[in-house]
Amino acid sequence: MNPRHAYTLLELVVSLVSSAVLVAGLSGSLFIASKSLQSADSSTCQVSTAGRILHDLNRDLNQALSITERTANAISLLVPDRNGDSSAEAIRYAWSGVAGAPLTVQYNGGAVEPLANDVQGFSLTALTRAMSATPILTADNVVTYEGFSESVRSSNSNNITIGKPTGTVEGDLMIACVATDGNAVNSLAAPAGWNLIFRGPAAISSPAQSFGVWWKMATASGSNSFQFSWTPSETAYGWIMRFSGQDPTNPIHTFATQEGPPFFSAPCPAVTTTVQCAMILRLGSFDRDQVTIDSPGLTGNMAITMDRSSTGTDSCSGGAGYLTQASTGDSGALAFSLTSLEEYTTVTIAIAPDPAGTTP
């Protein structure tokens, strides 16, 4: 067998020279690429710089204690202490608005330093936007619920007497509600001087409950109690609410009614208002006693009452709640809560505020 020959010295020298040339070429390529990345004019560097500037600006805006200047191309703000002197730091970002000019930053009134060169656009107009303000409600431009009085007929009768709410003064709006067991729809009547809003239900031929709603402006002299009547004899629950701040001429802006067969809740319809700061008053009459006392269940509303004439099959119930609707438009529908399946009649009333005091 022939012995294997080793490399000659000449071959080793040629190999080393070739490797050196290759390494030098690779080093040159890497150097050129790194210089390209570091060049201020390279797109990679510009994107990186822009991202850093936006990050810093967003951080300063989120931490700002106050903004002392804002134009389309400049903003000055105060941020919490960053240098340990217990004083807020003043920072100002600005661009001249001329394409190609630098975006600059200034700290605490010091030298103006460039953040980015050759800036083509920098706008701060998106920091503000126009919004419609919700009308501010004051005691002079809203209807105010002042209180109520109530009465029950726990056994069958043809009338109910309800006292005037405590504190009623001339000019107050009074709204009376009478809920009866059985079918007394066509005979429900108020004393002289009361204006009928609704009497029902209207579409149920032989209702298990009846409901009447009336309004009246309080006078300086007048009765301290009011008798409402019906036939045939039925148990009843009645109440009178008083309000102030309403339109003295046309307080009942609009109303809507709804009725239905037995259900676990009693839907109260929506109304659409065309006046600001209207009070949305929701009223209901329910067969039997399946209610939670003093809790009408009207989500988002202030409760006025929820009560019953008595207990058992020969009973009825009634309830009320309200809220103030600042803007005009649809009030939305809500529902009274019942504890069992019961027939219902509901009324939603929008009470208009006094036009002389409704400028938001």
C-alpha positions in Angstrom: 0.0 0.0 0.0 1.2 3.5 -0.9 1.6 5.9 1.9 -0.8 9.0 1.9 1.0 12.3 0.9 0.7 15.3 3.3 0.0 18.9 2.1 3.0 20.7 0.8 4.0 24.1 2.3 2.9 25.8 -0.9 -0.6 24.4 -0.7 -0.9 25.5 2.9 0.2 29.1 2.1 -2.3 29.3 -0.8 -5.1 28.1 1.5 -4.3 30.7 4.2 -4.2 33.5 1.7 -7.6 32.5 0.2 -9.2 32.3 3.6 -7.9 35.7 4.5 -9.3 37.2 1.3 -12.7 35.6 2.0 -12.8 36.9 5.7 -11.9 40.4 4.6 -14.7 40.4 2.0 -17.2 39.3 4.6 -16.0 41.9 7.1 -16.4 44.6 4.5 -19.9 43.6 3.7 -20.9 43.6 7.4 -19.3 47.0 7.9 -21.2 48.5 4.9 -24.5 47.0 6.2 -24.0 48.3 9.7 -23.2 51.8 8.4 -26.3 51.7 6.3 -28.4 50.8 9.4 -26.8 53.6 11.4 -27.3 56.2 8.8 -29.7 58.9 9.8 -31.1 58.9 6.2 -31.9 55.2 6.1 -35.6 54.2 6.3 -34.9 51.7 9.0 -33.4 54.4 11.2 -36.1 56.8 10.5 -38.8 54.3 11.4 -37.0 53.5 14.6 -36.6 57.2 15.5 -40.2 58.0 14.8 -41.4 55.1 17.0 -39.2 56.2 19.9 -40.4 59.8 19.6 -44.1 58.8 19.5 -43.5 56.5 22.5 -41.9 59.4 24.5 -44.6 61.9 23.5 -47.4 59.4 24.4 -45.8 58.7 27.8 -45.5 62.5 28.5 -49.1 63.1 27.5 -50.4 60.2 29.7 -48.3 61.6 32.7 -49.1 65.3 32.1 -50.2 67.2 35.2 -51.4 70.0 32.9 -51.1 71.3 29.3 -50.1 74.9 29.1 -49.9 75.3 25.3 -51.4 73.4 22.4 -51.4 74.4 18.8 -51.5 72.4 15.6 -47.7 71.9 15.7 -46.6 72.5 19.3 -47.5 71.4 22.8 -46.1 72.4 26.2 -46.9 70.3 29.3 -45.9 69.7 32.9 -45.0 66.2 34.0 -44.1 64.9 37.5 -40.6 65.4 38.9 -38.0 63.4 37.1 -34.7 64.9 38.3 -35.3 64.8 42.0 -35.8 68.5 42.7 -39.4 68.0 43.8 -40.6 70.3 41.0 -42.6 69.3 37.9 -40.7 69.2 34.6 -41.7 71.5 31.7 -41.5 69.9 28.3 -42.2 71.5 24.9 -42.5 69.6 21.6 -42.6 71.8 18.5 -42.3 71.7 14.7 -42.2 74.8 12.5 -44.7 73.5 10.1 -42.3 73.7 7.2 -41.6 70.3 5.5 -38.1 69.2 6.1 -37.6 71.2 9.3 -36.7 69.3 12.5 -39.0 68.3 15.3 -37.6 69.8 18.5 -37.9 69.3 22.3 -37.1 71.7 25.1 -36.8 70.7 28.8 -37.4 73.2 31.6 -36.8 76.3 29.3 -33.3 75.1 28.3 -31.8 74.6 24.9 -34.0 73.6 22.0 -32.8 70.2 20.7 -33.7 68.4 17.6 -35.5 65.1 18.0 -35.8 64.2 14.3 -34.6 65.8 11.1 -36.4 66.2 7.8 -39.8 66.0 9.4 -42.5 66.1 6.7 -45.5 66.5 9.0 -46.4 66.7 12.7 -50.0 67.6 13.8 -51.6 67.7 17.2 -55.1 68.6 16.1 -56.4 65.0 16.9 -55.8 65.7 20.6 -59.1 67.7 20.7 -62.6 67.0 19.4 -66.0 68.6 19.5 -68.6 67.1 21.8 -72.2 67.9 22.5 -72.5 68.8 26.2 -75.3 67.3 28.3 -77.5 70.1 29.6 -76.6 71.1 33.1 -79.6 70.6 35.4 -80.2 73.1 38.2 -83.0 73.6 40.7 -84.4 76.3 38.4 -84.8 74.2 35.2 -86.1 70.8 36.3 -89.4 69.4 37.6 -89.0 68.3 41.2 -90.9 65.5 42.9 -91.9 66.8 46.3 -93.8 63.9 47.9 -97.1 61.9 47.9 -100.0 60.8 50.0 -101.9 57.5 49.8 -105.0 55.6 50.9 -106.4 52.1 50.7 -109.8 50.4 50.6 -109.1 46.9 51.9 -112.7 45.9 51.6 -115.2 46.4 48.7 -116.3 50.0 48.4 -117.4 52.6 45.8 -115.0 55.4 46.7 -111.7 56.3 48.2 -110.6 59.6 49.8 -107.0 60.7 49.4 -105.5 63.6 51.3 -103.6 66.4 49.7 -99.8 65.7 50.0 -98.1 67.4 52.9 -96.5 70.8 52.0 -98.6 71.4 48.9 -98.6 75.0 47.9 -100.3 77.1 45.2 -98.9 76.3 41.8 -97.8 72.7 42.6 -98.8 70.0 40.1 -100.8 67.1 41.6 -101.2 63.8 39.8 -103.7 61.3 41.3 -103.8 57.6 40.6 -106.5 55.1 41.6 -106.1 51.4 41.1 -109.2 49.1 41.7 -109.8 45.4 41.6 -112.2 44.2 39.0 -113.9 46.0 36.1 -114.5 49.6 37.1 -113.0 51.2 34.0 -116.1 53.0 32.7 -117.1 54.4 36.0 -113.8 55.7 37.6 -114.4 59.3 38.3 -112.5 62.2 40.0 -113.9 65.2 41.8 -114.5 68.5 40.0 -111.3 70.3 38.9 -109.3 67.2 38.1 -108.3 66.6 34.4 -108.3 63.1 33.1 -105.1 61.7 31.6 -106.1 58.1 31.3 -108.7 55.5 32.3 -108.3 51.9 31.4 -107.5 49.2 30.4 -109.1 50.0 27.1 -108.7 46.8 25.1 -109.5 44.1 27.7 -113.2 43.4 27.6 -113.5 42.2 31.3 -110.4 43.4 33.1 -109.3 42.1 36.5 -108.1 45.5 37.5 -108.8 49.2 36.5 -106.7 52.3 36.6 -107.4 56.0 36.5 -104.9 58.9 36.3 -105.7 62.6 36.6 -103.9 65.9 37.1 -104.7 69.2 38.8 -102.8 72.5 39.7 -103.0 73.2 43.4 -104.7 76.5 44.4 -104.3 78.7 47.5 -107.7 77.7 48.7 -109.2 74.3 48.2 -110.0 71.0 49.7 -107.4 69.2 51.8 -108.7 65.8 50.5 -110.3 64.4 47.4 -112.8 61.6 46.9 -112.6 59.4 43.8 -115.5 57.0 43.0 -116.4 53.9 40.9 -118.9 51.1 40.5 -119.3 48.2 41.2 -117.8 47.9 44.7 -114.2 46.9 44.7 -111.0 47.2 46.8 -108.7 50.0 45.8 -105.3 51.6 46.3 -104.9 55.3 45.5 -102.2 58.0 45.8 -101.6 61.6 44.9 -98.1 62.9 44.0 -97.0 66.6 44.0 -94.4 68.2 41.8 -92.9 71.7 41.5 -91.1 73.4 38.6 -93.5 72.2 35.9 -94.9 74.2 33.0 -97.7 76.1 34.6 -99.9 76.1 31.5 -99.2 72.7 29.9 -97.5 70.4 32.4 -98.4 67.1 30.8 -96.1 67.1 27.8 -97.0 63.7 26.5 -98.0 60.2 27.7 -98.3 56.6 26.6 -100.1 53.6 27.9 -99.8 49.8 27.8 -101.9 46.9 29.1 -101.6 43.2 29.1 -102.7 39.8 30.4 -101.0 38.1 33.4 -97.2 38.3 33.3 -94.3 38.3 35.7 -93.5 42.0 34.9 -95.6 45.0 33.7 -94.0 46.7 30.8 -94.2 50.5 30.9 -94.0 52.2 27.5 -91.6 54.8 26.1 -92.5 58.4 25.3 -90.7 60.8 23.0 -90.0 64.3 24.4 -89.4 67.5 22.5 -88.4 69.5 25.6 -85.2 69.3 27.7 -85.3 68.3 31.3 -88.7 66.6 31.3 -89.6 64.4 34.2 -90.5 60.8 33.1 -93.1 59.5 35.5 -94.1 55.8 35.3 -97.3 54.6 36.8 -98.9 51.1 37.1 -102.0 49.2 38.3 -101.8 45.4 38.9 -104.3 42.7 39.8 -104.1 41.2 43.2 -101.2 41.6 45.7 -98.2 40.1 44.0 -95.8 43.1 44.5 -92.8 43.9 46.7 -93.9 46.8 49.0 -92.1 50.1 48.3 -90.0 48.5 45.4 -91.5 49.1 41.9 -88.4 47.6 40.3 -88.0 50.4 37.7 -84.3 50.2 36.9 -82.5 53.5 37.2 -85.7 55.3 38.5 -86.4 56.8 41.9 -89.2 54.9 43.6 -92.3 56.7 44.8 -94.5 53.8 45.9 -95.4 50.2 45.4 -98.3 49.0 47.6 -101.6 47.1 47.6 -105.2 47.4 48.7 -105.2 44.2 50.7 -104.1 40.6 50.3 -105.9 37.7 48.6 -107.9 37.3 45.4 -110.0 40.4 46.0 -107.1 42.8 45.9 -105.2 45.2 43.6 -101.8 47.0 43.6 -100.3 50.2 42.3 -96.8 51.7 41.9 -94.8 54.7 40.6 -91.3 55.9 40.0 -89.6 58.7 38.1 -86.4 60.1 36.6 -85.4 63.4 34.9 -84.5 63.1 31.2 -81.9 65.8 30.4 -82.1 65.7 26.6 -85.0 65.4 24.2 -85.9 62.1 22.6 -87.0 58.6 23.4 -87.2 57.8 27.1 -87.0 54.1 26.5 -89.3 51.4 28.0 -89.0 49.9 31.5 -91.0 47.4 33.5 -92.5 47.1 37.0 -91.5 44.0 38.8 -94.2 41.5 40.0 -93.8 38.4 42.1 -96.4 36.4 40.2 -98.4 36.4 37.0 -100.7 39.3 37.1 -102.7 41.5 34.7 -101.4 45.1 34.4 -102.1 48.6 33.1 -99.2 51.1 32.9 -98.9 54.7 32.0 -95.7 56.8 31.2 -96.0 60.6 31.5 -93.5 63.2 30.5 -94.0 66.3 32.7 -92.7 69.5 31.0 -90.5 71.9 33.0 -91.3 75.6 33.3 -90.2 77.2 30.0 -89.1 80.3 31.9 -86.3 78.4 33.5 -85.2 75.7 31.1 -82.2 77.2 29.5 -79.4 74.7 30.2 
